[in-house]
Amino acid sequence: MGAAVLADNGIVYGGCNVEHKFRSHDVHAEVNALTSMITNGGTRAVAIAIVSKREHFTPCGSCMDWIFELGGPQCIVYITNSEGLITSEHLASALMPFYPY
């Protein structure tokens, strides 16, 4: 999996899954891209695009926590397939409508 974050400064930051032999320590692509944004001076995510082999996919709850923290409820979440075609587009608030923000 891969992800790209568009920050409010207009810069795109990328990330990918980093798997660990103990699965509980995996770093998801969304978190990797978001933390790359912060590391490189970005402050707020406007949109995030997630590349998945599956057509019907949404970020996990942990990744959604990061998306809300660094992008907020209006952050646009794009799901793309392995060819880079957008298969769905959502506001973060639509993916987790009862999130306590």
C-alpha positions in Angstrom: 0.0 0.0 0.0 1.0 3.6 -0.5 -0.4 7.0 0.4 0.2 10.6 -0.6 -0.8 13.6 1.5 -1.5 17.1 0.1 -0.7 19.6 2.8 -2.0 23.1 3.2 1.4 24.4 2.0 0.7 22.8 -1.4 3.4 20.1 -1.0 2.7 16.4 -1.5 4.2 14.0 1.0 4.4 10.2 0.3 4.4 7.1 2.5 4.2 3.4 2.2 3.4 0.4 4.5 6.4 -0.7 6.5 5.9 -4.2 7.8 7.5 -5.5 10.9 7.9 -9.2 11.8 5.7 -8.5 14.8 2.5 -7.3 13.1 1.5 -5.0 15.9 4.5 -2.8 15.0 3.5 -2.2 11.3 3.4 1.4 10.1 0.5 2.0 7.7 1.0 4.1 4.6 -1.4 6.8 5.8 0.5 7.3 9.0 3.9 7.2 7.2 2.7 9.9 4.7 1.2 12.1 7.5 4.3 11.9 9.7 6.5 12.7 6.6 4.4 15.8 6.2 5.0 16.9 9.8 8.7 15.9 9.7 9.2 18.1 6.6 7.4 21.2 7.9 3.8 20.6 6.8 1.2 21.3 9.4 -2.2 20.3 8.1 -3.4 17.7 5.6 -6.0 18.9 3.0 -6.3 15.5 1.3 -4.9 12.0 1.4 -4.9 9.5 -1.4 -4.5 5.9 -0.5 -3.5 3.3 -3.1 -4.9 -0.2 -2.5 -5.2 -3.3 -4.6 -8.8 -3.6 -3.4 -11.5 -1.4 -4.9 -13.5 -1.2 -1.7 -11.2 0.0 1.0 -11.2 2.5 3.8 -8.4 3.4 6.3 -8.4 1.5 9.6 -9.5 3.2 12.8 -6.0 4.0 13.9 -5.2 5.7 10.5 -8.5 7.6 10.8 -7.3 8.9 14.2 -4.2 10.3 12.5 -6.2 11.7 9.6 -8.6 13.5 12.0 -5.6 14.8 14.1 -3.6 16.2 11.2 -6.4 16.9 8.7 -9.6 17.3 10.5 -13.1 16.3 9.6 -13.0 18.1 6.2 -9.9 16.2 5.0 -10.7 14.6 1.7 -9.8 10.8 1.6 -9.3 9.4 -1.9 -9.1 5.7 -2.5 -7.3 4.7 -5.6 -6.7 1.3 -7.2 -3.3 -0.1 -8.2 -3.5 1.7 -11.6 -3.9 5.1 -9.8 -7.6 5.6 -10.7 -9.8 7.1 -8.0 -12.4 4.6 -7.0 -14.0 6.6 -4.2 -13.8 10.0 -2.5 -15.0 10.8 1.1 -14.7 13.5 3.7 -13.0 12.1 6.8 -16.2 13.0 8.7 -18.2 10.7 6.4 -15.9 7.7 7.1 -16.3 8.2 10.9 -19.5 10.2 11.4 -19.4 9.8 15.2 -15.8 10.7 15.7 -15.5 12.9 18.8 -13.7 15.9 17.3 
